[in-house]
Amino acid sequence: MIEITEITAGSPAERAGILAGDSLIAVNETVIHDVIDYRFATAEKSLDVRFSRGGEEQSVHIRKSEYEDLGLGFATALMDEKRTCGNHCIFCFIDQNPKGMRDTIYFKDDDARLSFLQGSYITLTNLTDEDVDRIIRMHMTVNVSVQTTDPDLRKKMLGNKKAGESLRHLWRMAEAGVSMNCQIVLCPTWNDGDNLHKTLADLFSMVPAVESIAVVPFGATKHRQHLCRIPLFTEETARAAVEQIEAVQRWSLQANGRRIVYASDELYLLANLPLPEDEAYEGYPQYENGVGMLRYLMNEFYDALEDAEYDGDARFLTIATGSAAAPFLDKMMRDLEAKFPAVHCQVITVLNDFYGHTVTVAGLLTGQDLLAQLKGRDLGCKVLLTETCLRHDDVFLDDMSREELEAALGVPVIKTKVDGYVLLDTVLGYADGM
């Protein structure tokens, strides 16, 4: 039983007389263990809801619109505890954090429910056969962090003796037609080259269940201590990986009519190669994994810029970002200034002193690095930061708040969506970030 902590006013549950403090047992004979059971069972129009009140079991019949929310609230979003990760992956970024950060920074989840709800990636090592049964029965889409399909190598890379055997879940879900998006964290000398070729061949044998595959490069921080040795990517090794992936793409276009596998933006930047054009991303199925994010942002920005008008006063402002995106944003701002000379938006590259200069993405910038490298400079009327720098509570990874940074710099600090239209409107003063 799961305690109901609140009832939405005017909801079907309130009209049926269910109260906060009752405990949910089942809906239409589906025993509710977590949010997945709950969402699956409550999608129907006609519901028999069993619950407990004061130790006495009761039942009500509810009719509602299909997919209308029943109106029950619970203590946690999952209605259960998150499943923690039992792996010790050789490339894990969490293990490369310094000591003394807030507890949530060190929490590792490996929960199939979060894969379905939020798009996070799971390694399969936490799954039971019963979990896979439910995934198949409910036609869930799952994101899988594969790394390699070599069982012995997978055990070594994930640091879990179950990692090789758990690949059977991947094959079983593929056979049942479960939609899967897969990820390979590519580690030089470990799972690249011939092993990458085998892994991709195995995953392509699961198409169409495997809908997309992202290949992202291993990244190291300066706090990576007492961990196994993984060479950093060089321009040469990154270029070899990109060329290998693009060769598979060309084959897949002939065999499947689409590319299916994609290299991340970061891999192209490490290889010092131009980003692919828009059509090469085929709808951006791995956008949240950093595949095509820069290309998509630029496309939106230039589409917006083509139709934009500006006859306002002179403006001067700043975008602060990591070294990966800085050249692209600077080119966009210079093209904006060419069209609207009254608008000047400088792009400042903020180096990641906290994690090390090999970490180049804006989402891992800390408040202290932003403050140290922006303070004392002429920043104009405001500073724009990508929303990926800040968590839901407007706090950077080092616990500095946006308000604290704003007070220290003496100018407004605005977080803006990773959206080219919003970015342009914010720079021109038609919108204020989020």
Summary of the structure (lengths in Angstrom):
residues: 434
radius of gyration: 24.4
end to end distance: 39.2
largest distance: 72.8
contacts: 1353
relative contact order: 0.07
helix: 36%
strand: 19%
